[in-house]
């Protein structure tokens, strides 16, 4: 697969993320993934949750070619052709979806991308629809682990507009677009899953993912 890209992180986090998604997504419908990257995640999710249709997307042409390569190799009928979506730019070229998924996106993008993600999810999701975010986050102004602080420094050295975000700022940005935190799940390797519901206030319940 000459066009296929590979991310070592996917091998570590795809299964725990899929387990969380299985518990929070509707049993059927269309799921839009923003910033799909290599496409390895969407293939894993499409295989693990075959009753759902998956719409990958990425603004980068090389990433979209990789998504196509991985999807063709997997031979799964529930993965659509990738869309060229940049979260910042509205409107997104999608109809109504059951869920929006963004993995390891908001810290490797300018803050405007997070705002765009919330605006796009608000427009794409019906009432009760799910926005799922995964990645490292700061809490109460501090990193949750020394490794996250080191990672944050490396991100900001690469691009001053990148960096690990404060969970309070992310939740506030979501709320401004009628997306309400329903659950915060502690994930392996000092990451978090955040589940938001559109138009339905959540409890903000904390739990830990299965080891």
VONUSE-607836 format. One record per residue (C-alpha): residue number from 1; residue in three letters; z, x, y. Coordinates in pm, 1 decimal, m for minus. Each point is the difference from the previous one (the first is absolute). Layout:
BEGIN
pos|code|w|u|v
NUM|ALA|Z|X|Y
...
This chain:
BEGIN
pos|code|w|u|v
1|UNK|0.0|0.0|0.0
2|UNK|m121.0|223.5|283.4
3|UNK|112.2|m240.6|275.6
4|UNK|345.7|m63.8|m143.1
5|UNK|301.8|131.2|190.5
6|UNK|341.3|45.9|m158.9
7|UNK|351.6|m20.6|142.2
8|UNK|292.5|147.5|m198.4
9|UNK|237.2|m251.9|161.7
10|UNK|m176.4|m291.9|m170.3
11|UNK|104.1|119.5|m345.1
12|UNK|362.2|m5.6|116.2
13|UNK|17.1|m323.1|194.7
14|UNK|m267.5|m239.0|m129.3
15|UNK|207.4|m143.6|m285.7
16|UNK|319.0|m64.4|205.5
17|UNK|m205.8|m160.2|276.6
18|UNK|m191.0|m218.5|m246.6
19|UNK|330.0|m118.5|m147.3
20|UNK|120.6|m107.9|343.2
21|UNK|m331.8|m168.1|79.6
22|UNK|15.7|m195.3|m325.0
23|UNK|324.0|m154.1|119.7
24|UNK|m101.8|m88.8|355.8
25|UNK|m370.2|m93.3|m6.3
26|UNK|m147.7|m338.1|m84.0
27|UNK|m122.0|m27.1|m360.2
28|UNK|m360.6|m34.1|118.6
29|UNK|m209.5|41.0|312.0
30|UNK|m145.3|280.0|211.6
31|UNK|197.9|310.8|99.9
32|UNK|m127.4|221.6|281.4
33|UNK|96.2|366.6|m11.5
34|UNK|m13.9|181.8|333.7
35|UNK|m59.9|377.3|m5.4
36|UNK|m81.3|11.9|m371.5
37|UNK|m68.7|373.6|11.2
38|UNK|m128.3|136.7|m330.3
39|UNK|m3.1|m344.2|m164.7
40|UNK|232.1|102.0|m282.1
41|UNK|270.6|m243.2|106.7
42|UNK|m226.9|m303.5|9.6
43|UNK|m133.9|81.3|m347.3
44|UNK|353.5|25.5|m136.8
45|UNK|102.3|m328.7|163.3
46|UNK|m314.8|m183.1|m110.7
47|UNK|66.4|108.5|m356.4
48|UNK|371.0|m86.2|13.6
49|UNK|m51.5|m337.2|176.2
50|UNK|m333.9|m127.3|m132.9
51|UNK|41.5|m359.8|121.7
52|UNK|m24.5|121.5|360.3
53|UNK|m319.1|102.0|180.1
54|UNK|27.8|325.9|194.4
55|UNK|m181.0|85.3|321.7
56|UNK|28.5|373.2|81.6
57|UNK|m84.2|137.9|342.7
58|UNK|m1.0|326.7|190.1
59|UNK|m151.0|118.1|329.1
60|UNK|m112.1|328.7|m158.3
61|UNK|m339.8|6.3|m171.6
62|UNK|101.6|266.8|m252.2
63|UNK|300.8|m210.9|m98.2
64|UNK|m220.9|m305.1|m49.7
65|UNK|m232.6|199.7|m226.4
66|UNK|304.2|110.6|m199.8
67|UNK|120.8|m359.3|m32.2
68|UNK|m339.2|m101.8|m137.2
69|UNK|1.4|291.5|m245.6
70|UNK|346.3|m80.9|m135.4
71|UNK|m74.2|m372.6|m20.6
72|UNK|m323.9|56.6|m190.5
73|UNK|171.3|236.9|m241.8
74|UNK|275.3|m256.2|m63.0
75|UNK|m253.3|m276.4|m65.4
76|UNK|224.9|m269.9|146.4
77|UNK|m153.5|m323.7|125.8
78|UNK|284.5|m83.2|240.8
79|UNK|m65.1|282.5|251.5
80|UNK|m233.5|m81.3|289.4
81|UNK|m219.5|245.7|187.8
82|UNK|202.8|188.8|261.6
83|UNK|m11.5|m109.1|363.2
84|UNK|m11.6|233.4|301.2
85|UNK|318.7|m125.6|165.5
86|UNK|186.6|198.3|264.2
87|UNK|336.0|m173.7|44.4
88|UNK|m3.5|59.9|374.5
89|UNK|m318.6|m195.1|62.8
90|UNK|3.8|m379.2|m7.4
91|UNK|m114.5|m230.6|m143.7
92|UNK|m17.4|119.7|m358.2
93|UNK|m310.5|m109.3|m196.9
94|UNK|199.1|m206.5|m250.1
95|UNK|71.4|m364.5|m65.3
96|UNK|340.2|m131.7|m101.4
97|UNK|191.2|215.0|m250.3
98|UNK|318.4|m54.3|m199.1
99|UNK|142.5|343.3|79.0
100|UNK|m58.3|319.3|195.2
101|UNK|109.4|332.9|m151.2
102|UNK|32.3|331.1|187.1
103|UNK|127.7|306.5|m186.4
104|UNK|87.4|327.7|171.7
105|UNK|m192.7|m107.4|306.4
106|UNK|218.9|m46.7|305.4
107|UNK|135.1|355.1|9.8
108|UNK|m345.7|160.1|m35.6
109|UNK|m148.2|m190.6|293.9
110|UNK|80.3|m57.6|366.4
111|UNK|251.5|m271.4|84.5
112|UNK|m287.8|m217.8|124.0
113|UNK|m109.0|m26.7|m363.4
114|UNK|333.3|m158.5|m90.6
115|UNK|m39.7|m251.5|282.3
116|UNK|m354.9|m67.9|m116.2
117|UNK|118.1|m42.7|m357.9
118|UNK|245.3|m268.1|109.4
119|UNK|m257.7|m179.7|212.5
120|UNK|m260.0|8.2|m275.6
121|UNK|246.4|m118.4|m262.2
122|UNK|108.5|m287.7|223.7
123|UNK|m362.3|m111.3|33.4
124|UNK|m88.1|43.7|m367.5
125|UNK|308.1|m147.4|m166.2
126|UNK|79.8|m365.9|m46.2
127|UNK|355.0|m123.0|55.5
128|UNK|220.8|158.0|m264.5
129|UNK|m249.8|279.3|m68.3
130|UNK|132.5|347.9|m78.1
131|UNK|m33.9|328.3|185.3
132|UNK|113.2|291.5|m217.6
133|UNK|70.5|345.4|143.4
134|UNK|95.6|314.4|m191.9
135|UNK|99.7|344.5|117.2
136|UNK|277.4|207.9|158.4
137|UNK|189.3|m151.0|294.8
138|UNK|282.4|102.8|229.8
139|UNK|306.3|m225.4|15.0
140|UNK|252.1|m18.3|285.6
141|UNK|m187.3|283.5|168.3
142|UNK|36.5|240.3|m293.9
143|UNK|m201.3|110.8|m300.0
144|UNK|116.4|m123.6|m338.9
145|UNK|m39.1|344.8|m159.9
146|UNK|m52.6|362.4|111.9
147|UNK|m338.7|1.1|m173.1
148|UNK|m112.4|m289.1|220.5
149|UNK|104.5|193.0|310.6
150|UNK|m207.0|297.8|m113.7
151|UNK|m293.1|m227.7|m75.9
152|UNK|30.8|m159.6|343.7
153|UNK|m10.9|341.3|168.3
154|UNK|m312.0|91.6|m194.6
155|UNK|m173.2|m325.5|97.4
156|UNK|75.7|44.9|370.0
157|UNK|m121.1|361.4|m16.1
158|UNK|m333.6|m123.8|m136.1
159|UNK|m32.1|m284.1|250.8
160|UNK|248.2|m81.2|276.1
161|UNK|m73.1|m373.0|m32.6
162|UNK|103.4|m7.2|m366.8
163|UNK|350.9|m4.9|m143.4
164|UNK|254.8|m186.1|m210.6
165|UNK|77.6|m326.6|180.5
166|UNK|329.5|m170.1|76.7
167|UNK|47.3|m303.9|m220.1
168|UNK|144.5|m192.9|294.2
169|UNK|m318.2|56.0|202.2
170|UNK|m219.9|m103.8|m292.7
171|UNK|200.4|m318.2|m57.4
172|UNK|m15.6|m83.1|371.8
173|UNK|m376.7|56.7|9.8
174|UNK|m42.2|m228.5|m300.3
175|UNK|221.4|m271.3|149.3
176|UNK|m212.1|m1.9|315.3
177|UNK|m288.1|m111.8|m225.1
178|UNK|193.2|m268.8|m190.9
179|UNK|68.1|230.8|m296.1
180|UNK|363.2|m8.8|m111.0
181|UNK|176.7|248.9|m223.3
182|UNK|88.4|m163.0|m331.8
183|UNK|101.6|299.7|m206.6
184|UNK|65.0|373.5|29.1
185|UNK|m26.3|183.7|m331.3
186|UNK|111.9|356.8|m60.5
187|UNK|m273.0|184.1|m187.6
188|UNK|m13.8|336.6|m180.0
189|UNK|m42.4|323.9|198.4
190|UNK|175.5|m130.5|313.3
191|UNK|m258.7|m264.9|78.7
192|UNK|42.5|m367.9|83.8
193|UNK|m188.0|m320.6|m70.0
194|UNK|9.7|m261.3|276.2
195|UNK|m107.8|m356.4|m73.6
196|UNK|m82.0|m226.8|292.1
197|UNK|m89.6|m369.7|m8.7
198|UNK|m222.4|m155.9|262.4
199|UNK|157.1|m289.0|185.7
200|UNK|300.9|m19.3|m227.2
201|UNK|322.0|171.6|92.2
202|UNK|126.0|225.5|m276.2
203|UNK|347.7|99.9|m105.9
204|UNK|m57.2|375.6|32.9
205|UNK|164.6|46.5|m340.2
206|UNK|41.6|357.2|m124.1
207|UNK|m55.5|108.4|m358.2
208|UNK|m109.8|301.0|m198.9
209|UNK|m315.8|28.2|m202.9
210|UNK|32.6|51.2|m371.7
211|UNK|28.3|371.6|m86.1
